[in-house]
Amino acid sequence: MTAPYYKLVKSLRRAFPQPVSDREHDAYFVFSIMRALDQVDAMKSVSPVLGEPRELDFEAARQTRIASEPMPLESVTEQLVDHLSGAFVWGHPRAQINVIPPPTIPGIIGSLLPSIYNPNLASEESSRLVALSEVEVSAMAADLVGYDPSEAQGVFTFGGTGTLLYAARIGLEKASPGSMKSGIREPAVIVASECAHYACRTIAGWMGLGEDSVIEVPSSPENEVRTCLLESMCRDALKSGQKIAMIVATMGTTDAFGLDDLAGIRDIRDRLVDEFSLDYVPHIHADAVIGWAWSVFNDYDFDQNPQGFRPRTVRSLAGTQRRISQLHLSDSLGIDFHKTGFTPYTSSLFLSKSGDDLSLIARDSEAMPYLFKSGQYHPGKYTLETSRSGAGPMAALGNLLLLGRDGLQALLGHLVTMAESLSEHLEGHAATTVLNSENFGPVTLFRVYPDDVDTFTISKREMTDPAFRETLQKHNDYNRRIFAEIQAEALQGRGVVLSLTDCYRETAYGEPIVALKSYIMSPFSDEKYVAAVLESVCKARETLKTNSQVGLPNSQADPPRPPSA
């Protein structure tokens, strides 16, 4: 008599991909995926969201419990698809929310295949040829940025925060040898621009250095670190007996696409090493998770302009390239293929200029007696994660093969062209001001003002003059209400979905500057959708004006906000 459990196991086998070829079951697997895709497709519309936006009831979600009996696969699929209702469609040209791209088909396939067969990148024993994808992508990335591919080594990790964590951990080991094993026994700091990603503080806290150990250096109006202040603040830290574990050069800020002067930072580092006779060299990490992709323009002939970009786009691309071409001066860098590499989440590469640096954070082999018994590639000896999916490197490899230099140049050039076009629209309107006109990426930060405001002078006065505190606060609130109106319209399939940042920068007197943000990441964007931004702004201004005249309330000031990177 067959035991009840075994009957259940046999029925559940249908829910797994077959380990051997089975035409009938393979067809069922494909059909199940296609059925889910068809259900998702039915939710598409002119709106940049899937299906109907719904209120999120987290309290009800907390009451969910596992059932006793299995649920039919078809019912499970329906529930999973339903969880996408209200999700933003990043590839929609009306979605200009943040640095989140639509993934390519090869990127999706590259991410999907490891999900089926579950290779583990701890070592080649458990990943076989998938391990080669990590090495291949690392070599291609090293060549792009100017590292020696024969010396560089990369590992994929859980996100841009992970790449910073790897760099800081290596830097701390250089500054304080033995701290990996015995703990941090002397004060150490991380130095970064005030415009650097907040993940710098996150990793400092998680490492035990403490968030207060991050020295934030003031930045210029162009959103790049002030190197003169960086030098003086590093000098002060060294004079006080602190070790500098890492200096972060931000190569593409999230809000404005600001680019630090990496060459200047390295010169300062080397000068301080000599001045203080340091017995270590502070680690320089390039946080290039966004900006790395512009390395494809390092060999571009801007004079001949073979891709035929507009003159303003050529200027922008060349302006970015002059800083991105310095990436090879860093000791390590972070790359997010799920940002400007058009892959699904998560596909983040920590790339070390020297593979020897990774040996500084290696674990004792005695701690892993059951691993690494054959082969030559064992990144699990030094990675934070033991088990790592092959999805990240496989997706990245798929896109690097698909796009090549020319394809990535064309995509990035198009996104920048659209962003420049948007700036032109906004610069030509009396009620709008572009805040990051000296930055050259696909992101545009801007503010909107009521009638009778001199937008040619207001930004500078709000930034520097404390007498404008109350005026600034009123204009901040005005921009929040403009955003709410635009968001409400976009969720109905009209206009575009934008982002709002509550603190693009702080004024000289300590007040935050609220700004709207357009981040164009869709290859489907064109002039029509660029013009729609200004149209949405103008419509929102008129709505606010009309409502204030008749005493009606405006849309909710705090609508659900799109996620940020």
N, C-alpha and C positions, 0 to 999 in steps of 0.2 A: 504494500500500500504506500502510495506516494505521500510524503509528509506535506502538510499544508504550506509550510514555508517554501518548499521546492516548487510547488505549483505557482506560487507568487513570484518567485525568482524567474521562472520560465516566462511568465507573462510580462515581467519587467524588461526582459531582454529586448523586447520590441522597441523600447525607449532608448536603446543604445545603438550607436553606429556598429555595424557588424565588423568583427575583427578580420573576417575573410570575405571575399567577394560573394555577394548574394544579390542577384539582380532584383528580385522582388523587394527585399528589405532596403537595398540601396535606393530603389525608386521611392519607397515610402519615406526615407530620410530626406531625399531631395524634395519630394512633395510637401513634407512638413515645413521645410524652410520656405518653399515657394508660397505655401498657403499663408504663412506668417507675413511674408513680404507683400502679398496681395492685400492682406488685411491692413497693413500699414499704408499701402498705396491708396486705399480707399479713404484714408484720413487726410490725404493731401488736398490742398485748395490753393486759392490765390494768396491766402494768408501765410505768413512765415512760421506758423505753428501747425502741428499735427492735430487734427480733430478739434474738439472744443475745449478751451481752457476751463479747468475746474478748480474749485477751492481745494486746498490740500488739508485733509483732516488727519493730522498726525496723532491725535488722541485716539481716533478709531483704529489707526494703524497699530497702535500699541496694544490693542485688544486682540490682535490676530494670533491665532494659535495653530499649531500643526494638527492636521486631521489624522484620524486613525487609519483610514483606508486610502490607497493610492487614488489619485485623480487621473482621469483619461488624458492622454497626451494632448489631444485636440483642445480640451478645456483649459489645460495649463497654458498652451500657446495663446489662446484667446485672452487669458488674464495677463500674460506677459506683454502682449501687444497693447492691451488697454492701458498699461503703465506708461506707454509713450504718448498717450493723449495729452495734448497741451505742450509737448516738447517743441523746442525751437528747431527749425530746419536750417542748419548752419549754411547749407549750400544755396539757400534762397537769397536772391539779390536784395530782397527787402530786409534781410537780417544783417545788420551792421553793428553787432553787439560787442564783440571782443575778439581777441586773437584766437579764435576757434575756427579752423577751416573745415570745409567738407572733405571727407576722405575720398581718395580715388578708388576705383574698382580693384586694381592690384594691391593697394594698401589694405582694403577690406579683406581680400583673399589671403594676403600675407598674415593678417591678424587672425583670420578664421581657421586656417589649416592647423596651426599649433593648438588651437582650442579643441580640435577634434582628436589629435593624437598626443597632445600633452607632453612634448619634449621639455626636459628640465635643463636649463642652461647652467646648472651647477658645474657640469663637466661634460666632456665629449661622450663619456660613457652613457649618459642619460639623454643626450641631445643629438648625437651623431652629426649629420650634415647641417642641421639647424645651427650648430655651434659655429660653422663656417660663416653663416650670415652675419653674426656679430663681428667676426674678424673682418669680413669683407666690407661691411658698412663703416667700421672704424678706420680701415685703410682708405676708403674713398673720402671720408670726412677729413682725415688727416691731410690727405693730398690737397683737398679743397682749401683748407685754411692755411696751408704752408708748413705744417709739421712734416717731419720725416716719417713716412708710413712704416719704415722698417724699425723705428725706435718707439713710435707712439703705440698706445694700447688703450682700448676703450671697453667699457662695460655698460650695458643698459640697466637702468634703474627705474624707480617708481615715479619719477617726475623731475621737474626742474629743481624742486627742493632737494631731491636726492642728489643731484649733481653738485649742489652747493655743499651738502653734507659730506660727500666724498672729498671734495677739495679742502674743506675745513679740517677734516680729520687727518688728512695727509699733511696739511700745513702745520697743524698742532704737533704732529709727531716730529716734523723737522725742527720746530722751534723748541720743543720740550721732549727730547728723545726718551722713550720708555713710558710715556704717558698712556699709550694704548693699553699697556699691561698694568701699570701700577697706579694710574689715575693722574689727574691734573694737580700738580703740587706747586705751581708757580703761576702768577697772574698772566693771562694772555688775552689778546683782543683781536677782533676782526674789524677791518677798516673798509668802509664802503660809502658811496654817495648817499645823501639823504633821499635821492630818487631811486636807489637800489630797491629790489624787491623785498617785501617784508619777510620773505623766507630767510633772509640773513639773520634776523632776530629769532626766527623759529628754530633754526638749527643751532644757534648759540645756546638757546634755552635747553633744547633736548640734549646737547652735548655736555651740559653742566657748566659751561662757561658763564651762562647767565645772559639774558637779553641785554642787560646794561653793559656788557663787555663789547657791544658793537658800537664803534665810533662812527657816527654819521657825519660826513663831511658836507658842508653846504654846496649847493650846485648853482650853476649859472642860469641866466634866463633861457639859455639853449638846452637846459636839462642835462648838462654834463657836469661832472665833478670839477670843482675848482682845484686844480692841481697845486697851486701855491698853498692853499689851506690844507690840502691833503698832506703835503710835505711837513708843514709846521705841526699838524696834529699827530702825525706819525713820530716826529721828533720829540714832542712832548711825552708821548706814550713811552718811548724808549728811555727818556731821561728819568721817568718815574719808576723804571725797573720792570715795565711790562714787556712781554714778548708779543711780537706781531705774528699771529698764526696765519693770517691770510689778508691780502688786499684784494678786494673785488672790483673789477672793472666791468661796469654794466654796459653791455653792447646791444642796446635796444631796450629802453625802459618800457614798461607795460603801458603806461598812460600816454606817453608822448613820442616814443621811439628815439629818446636821447641816447647819444653814443659818447662814452668816455674816451679820453685821450690815452690809450693804452701805452703808446710809446713814451709819453711823458711820465706815466705812472711807473713804468719799468726803470726809466732813468732815475727817478726819485728813489726807488727801492735800492738800486745799485749804489747810489751815492750815500745813502744812509748806512748800508752795510759797511762801506769803507770808513765813513765818519765815526761810527760807533764800534768798529772792529768786531762786528757780530760773528759769532761762531756758527751761525746758521743763515740761510737766505730766506726771508719771508716769501711765502708762496703767493704767486699772483694767479688768480682765477678769473677768466673771462666769462661772465654770465651772458652768454651769447645765445640763449635759448630761443630768442626771436631773431636776432640779427645775423646768425650764422649763415643763413641761406644766401645772403648777399655776397658771400664768397664766390659765387659763380660769376660775378662780374669782375673778379680780380684780373682776368686776362681779356676783358671786353674792350674793344676799340671804340671809345666814346666819340672820337672824331669822325670815324666812318659810320658808326651807328648802324651795323648790319641788320638789327631787328626793326629799325625804322620807328623808334620811339619818338614822341613829341619832344621838342627842345626843352620844355620845362621838366619833362620826365627824365631826360638825359641828365640835366642838372641835378635832379634829386638823386638819381642812381649813382652818379659820380660823387656826390657829396657823402653818401653813405659808404661807398667803396673806399674812400680815402681813410676812413676809420676802421672799417671791417678788414682791410688789408693788413692791419696790425695784429690780427689774432694770433699769428705765429709767435708773437713776443710773449705770450702768456705761458704759464707752466701747465695749465689745464684749462679746459673750457666745458661748458654745458651746451647741449644741443637738444631742443625739443622738436622732433619730427612731427609731433601732433600739433604744432603751432604752424610754422612756415614750411613744413615738409608734407602737409596734406595727408597725414595718416590718422587712423583712429587713436583714441587714448588707449593705453599709455605707451609712448615710444620716446624715451629720454635717454640720451647717451652722455655719459661722463667720459671725456677724452683726455687722457694724460699725455703730455708731450714726451715723457719718458716712462716706459713701462716699469722701470725700476722703482718709481715712486709708489706704485701699487704694492710692492713688496713690503713697504713700511707699515702697512696695515694688515698684513697677512696673519692668520691665526696659526697656532701651533698644530702641526699635523697630528699630534697625539690626541688632540681633542676630537678628531674625526676618524676614528679607527676603521669605520666601515665604508669610507668614501675614498675615491681617487686611487683605485687599484690598477688602473690601466690607462693608456693614452698619455697625451702631453698637454692638453688644454683643460685646466682646472680652475676657472675663475672663482669657483665657490670657496677657494682658500682665502680670498680677500674681500669678496663682496659682502655687503651688509646683509643682503638676503641670501639665504641658502638656496631655496627653490626660486627660480626665475623663469617666467614664461618666454617662449620663443616668439611671441606675437610682436613685440616691439621691434626687434631687429629684422624679422621677416617682412613686416609692413614697410619699414624704412627701406629695406633692400628693394622691395617691389617698386617703390616710388622712384628711387634713384635710377633703377633700370628703365622705368617707364619714361621719366622726364629727361634725364641727361642734363647737361649744362644748359643747352638751348631751351629746352622745355621749361626748366625752372626760371631761367632768365625771362622768358615770355610771360609766365604766370606772374612773377613778381613785378615785372614792368607794367603789366596790365593793372594790377592792384594799385600800384603807385600812381599810374595815370589817372585812375578813377579818383583816388584821394586828392590828387592835385586839381582835378576838375572840380571836386567839391569845394576845395579851398577857394577856387576862383569864384564859384557861385556865392560863397559866404562873404568873401572879401568885397564883392560887388553890391552887397545889401547893407543898407544904412543901419539895420538893427542887430547885426551879428559881427562878432570879432573872433578871428582865429587866434588861438593861444600858442600853438606850436608851429608857427610858420617857418621856423628855422630848422625843423626836423623833417626828415624826408621819407618816412615810412608810409604804410597804408592806413595810419591812424590820424584822425583829425579831431582835435579838441577845440571846442568853441563855446562862447557864451552868447546869450540872447538878451536883448535889452528892450525895455518899453520905449514908447515914442519919446522924442525930445531928449534923447541921451546922445552925447557926442562920443560915438564909439571909436573915434580916432585917438582920443586922449584918455578915455575912461579907464582902460585896463591898467595903464601905468599909474594913474592916480589912485586907483583902488589898491594896487599892489604896494605902494610906498607911503601914502599919506594917511596917518591915523585919523585925521579929520573925516575921512571917508568910511569909517568903520560902520556906521549905521546905514549908509548908502549901500555899502558892500553887502551887508546882511540882507537888505531888502532885495537886492539883485540876485543874491544866492537863492532866496525863497522864490523869486520870480522864475529862475531857471529850473528849480524843482517842479514848479507847477507847469512849466512848458513841457518838461519831460513827461509828467503824468498825462497830459493831454495827448502827446505824441504816442505814448505807450498804449493808451486806451484806443486810439484810432488804429494802431498797427495790429492789435489783437482782433480787430474786426476786418482785417485784410486790406486796410487802407494805409498809405504812407509807408514808413519804415520803422523797424525796431532799432533803437539806439541804446546806448548805455549812459549812465550818469555816474560821475565820480564826485563824492562829497568833499574831497580835498585833493584837487589837482596839485596845488602848491599852497603853502602858507604865505600870507603877506608879511611884510617887514614888521608888522605890529601883531602878528600871531593869529590872524583870522584865516580860516580855510577859504579857498576859492572853489566854488562849485562850478562844474563844467559838464556840458554834454559831450558825448564821444561817439564818433562814427569809426568803426573798424571794418574796413572793406576787405573781406577774405574770400568772397565767392568769385569763381571764374565766370559766373553768369552775370555779374554786374556790368552795367553799361550806363551810358549817359542818362537814360530815362530814369534809372533808379538813383543816380546821383542827384538829378534835379528834384527828385521826390523828397529828398531831405529838406531842402529849402522850402518846398511847397508845404511840407508837414509843419515846419517851424512857423511859417506865415499863417497857416490855418490855426495853429495853437495860439499864436499871438492874438488873432482876431477873436477866438473863442474867449480868451481871458478878458479881452477888452469889452466884449459884448456882455459877458456875465457880470463884470464889475459895474457896468452901467445900469443893468437891470436888477442888480442885487442877488443874482443866482450864485450858488456855490460852484466852484470848479471841480474837476475830477479829483479823486482821492490823491492827496499829496504823497502818499507812501504806497504806490502800487508794488506788486511783486517785481523784484528786480532780476534781470538776467544775471547768470553767474559770471564771476570774474576769474581771470587766470591767476 
